[in-house]
């Protein structure tokens, strides 16, 4: 059985200043929102965060940003957060932008034990400046090193008590690969069921990648609400 936490404060108690975190989600879809809020309350700082984006000004990773708890952000898209822009321009926040496909593969490679790989993405752009490239069959490729993290904070739909996870629809996004790439993975889920209740053919993340579980009710906000006039 995996560690079943009874509070979000307990779930993130081992996360310390200066650590590297992977945080699942795409936009606000599939984010471990309660674990993020617990980090805000703990006020852990100088974090390096690997995530597709940095939430919005008042939700998701944007909460950590507003508290100035993030030292470096590694992501592929940062266009929904004015505070992010302000901190970058003022020099308060270090940013490493990675093409989205390369970001996904760097995380997947980290979980698979692959130290680096070559990709054509980024060749001929500022991303490739000063970095190793190599020709394969006459085409230039850029060397990308894998990512790993001290902790991965992810969100799933269901888990069993062994830690097997099932995601819903687009909440799969970055969560499965981050679950494999963190040294310690904590999954925020909507429901925990008994062992044997999940269909083995529908499990997305095997239990071997998960160290802790916690159930949490989520608001599931979206970035921009559009309704018919």
N, C-alpha and C positions, 0 to 999 in steps of 0.2 A: 504494500500500500504506500501511496505517496503522502507527503506532508499535507494535511488538510488544515489550512489556516482559518481561524475564526474572526480575524480582523485584518484589514488591509495594512494597518500599522505593523502588525506582526509579520506580514508577508514580505515587507520591504526592509525589515529591521537590519539585515546584513549589508544593505547598500550604503556605501561610505562615500565621503567626499573624494572627488577625482576619479571615480570609476567610469568605465565605458558601458553604456547601456544600449541595447537594441530595443526599440519600441515598435510593436506591430501597428498596422493600420495604413490606410490610404485616404488622405483627406481626414475626415472624421469617422470613416467607416472601418470598423474592426479595431478600434483603439481600446486599450485597457484603461478606460477612463478613471475607474476608482483607484487603481494602482498609481496612476499619475497624480491624482488628488492627494493620495497618501504621501507621495514624494514631496509635494508642495508643503504639506503640513510638517513634514520632518525637516524641511529646509536644508536637505543635503545639497552641496554646491560643487562647483568646478567640474560638472559632468560633461563627458563627451557622449553625445546622443546620436545614434545611427537610426534614422527613420526616413521614410520617403519624403515627408514634409514636417513642418513644425506646428501643426494645428492651426487654430485661428487665435485672434487676440484674446478671447475670453474663454477658450476651451481647449482641451487636449494639451499637447506639449506647449501651447501658447501660455498656459498657466505657469509652467516652469520658467519660460522665457521672461514673463512679467516679473517674476521673483528674482531674476538674474541668477538662476541656478545652473544654467547651461553655459559652459565655457566654449565648447566647440560643437557645431552641428554638421553632421555628414548626411547629405540628403540629395534629392534630385529636383525638388520643386519647392519654392519658398514664396509663392506669389500671393498668399492669402493673409499675410500677417504684417501689419504696419510697424509693430514694435520690433519685429525681426529686422525689417529694413532699417529702422532707426539705429539699432544696436550694431548692425554691420557697418553702416556709414560712419558711426562714431568710433569704431574700433573696439567696441566692448565685446563683440562676438566674433569668433573665428568660424569661417564657413568653408567646407569642402564640398563643392558641387560635383556630382557623379551622374553620368547619363543613366536614365532609369533602368534600362536593361542591364547595364554594367553593375549598377548597385544591387540589383536582384541576384546577379550571378556571383558577385563578390561575397554576398551573404551565403548563398547556396554552397559555394566552394568552401567557405569557412566551416560549414557544418559537415561537409563531405571529406574534410581533411586534405583538400587540394590547396596548396599554398599560393598558386598564382595561375593565370591563364592569359591568352592573347585574344584580343578582340579588335575589330575594325572601328568600333565606336570611339569617337574622339580624335581619331587620326586627322592631322591637319588643322586642328583647333587649338586654342589656348590650353585645353585640358592636357594635351600631349607635350607641351613645352618642357624640355629638360628631362623627359622620361624615355625609357627604353622602348624602342620599336624594332620590329623584325619583319623581313619579307617571307611570305609563304606563297608559293606559286605566283610570284610576281606582284602580290598585293601586300601592302603595309599593314601591320597589326601593332596594337599598343599593349604592353604588358600591364596587367592589372593584378594587384595582390589581394588575396582574400581578406575578409573581415571576420573578426570574432569579437566577443564581448564578455565582460564579467557577468552580466545578467541580461537575459532576454525577458521582457515583460510583454506578454501576448494576450490575445483575447480569443476565446473559442465559444462555441455554442454549448456543446455538451462534453462532459468528461466522465469516465468511469473512475472508480477509486484506485485503479492501477495507474491512472494518468494518461490513458489513451484519449485523444481529442478528435472532435468533429467540429468543423467550421460550417457556417451558413453562407452560401452564395458568395458575394464579393468580399465578405469578411475573410476569405481565404488569403487574399492579396499577399502581404509580406509575412503573415503570421507563421505558416508552416516552416519556411526556410529559416526564420529567426529562431524558432523553437529548437532547431538543430544546431544553430551556430553559437548559442550562449553557453558559457560554462555552467551557469545555473539558470534554469528557465522556470518562471512563475506564470501560471496560466490563470487568468480571470475568466470564469465561465458563468453561464446562466443556469446550469443545472449539473449536478453530479449524480450519476446513477450507479447501481451495483455492477460489479464485474459480471460480464456475460450479457448485459442488456444492450450493449452497442453491437450493431451488425459489423463483424470483422471486415467485411468488404467496403464499409463506408468510413472506416477510420482514416483520417488524414495525417495525424501525427502519432506515431507509436509512443508508448509510455516511456521508453528508454530515454527520450529526450526531455522529459518533464520531471522536475524535482519537487514542485509544490503547486497546490490548487487552492483556489478560493472562489466562492460563489458571490456574485455581486449584481445588484439591479442596476441597469444602465439606462441613461437617458436617450442614447442613440441620436444625438443631434446631427444635423446636416449643415454644410457650409452656407448654402444660400437657399432659403425657402422661397419657392415660386408657386403662386397660386393663381387660379383663373380670376380675372377681374369680375 
